[in-house]
Amino acid sequence: QVQLVESGGGLVQPGGSLRLSCAVYGFILDYYAIGWFRQAPEKEREGVSCFSSNDNSTYYADSVKGRFTISVDNAKNTVYLQMNSLKPEDTAVYYCAAAHIAGTTYDYWGQGTQVTVSS
């Protein structure tokens, strides 16, 4: 059974840092792209970052470029999102999702982890 489990969220002051983890069960990362998404109250879900295993490419939304870094630990089957210089507008529930590299849609989603940036 495919399962993605996010962790690492919490409350942090502006300018602080958090590292989110996405532990993957039921498949290996070699054949999947992993995306990080976020959804704030009364706002639509937006893509934040993604990593594609087929060519080791990465993507970052303009709003987080230079502040967030996506990485993967294949031995632990875990994807990370390092978030630095956090801003109040980063406050959201963060989700990780998986898409097969031969596909075009994200088929598997985690339960989400809350990130709150506030003084």
C-alpha positions, -999 to +999 in steps of 0.1 A: +000+000+000+014+033-010+016+058+018+033+092+022+037+106+057+047+143+063+062+155+095+083+185+108+057+212+108+051+235+137+052+271+148+081+293+139+089+330+140+094+350+109+129+345+096+131+310+112+136+277+096+119+243+094+126+210+077+097+190+065+100+153+059+080+131+036+085+094+043+075+072+014+061+036+019+051+012-008+073+023-036+109+035-042+117+071-052+137+061-083+105+060-104+086+089-090+085+126-089+077+141-055+060+174-051+054+197-022+022+216-021+006+240+004-028+253+011-036+282+033-071+290+046-094+304+020-067+300-007-062+274-034-036+248-032-003+258-048+028+239-059+059+248-039+086+225-051+092+192-068+119+167-076+118+143-105+139+111-104+141+106-141+165+135-147+171+148-111+154+180-120+139+204-094+113+231-095+106+259-071+078+284-071+090+320-074+076+327-040+100+303-023+130+303-047+162+309-029+146+301+005+134+265+001+154+235-009+141+200-018+163+170-013+160+132-012+176+105+009+172+073-011+185+051+016+157+063+039+131+067+011+124+101+023+121+135+007+128+167+026+119+203+022+142+227+040+125+260+045+146+290+055+138+327+060+102+318+066+075+345+062+040+348+075+027+342+040+043+307+041+017+297+067-002+267+053-008+230+055+020+214+035+015+182+016+038+159-003+026+140-033+040+114-057+036+111-095+051+083-116+078+096-139+059+082-169+027+099-158+014+135-155-007+135-124+000+132-087-017+100-076-007+097-040-009+123-013+001+126+023-021+138+052-004+172+055+016+190+082+008+224+095+034+252+092+026+284+111+049+315+108+040+341+133+056+364+158 
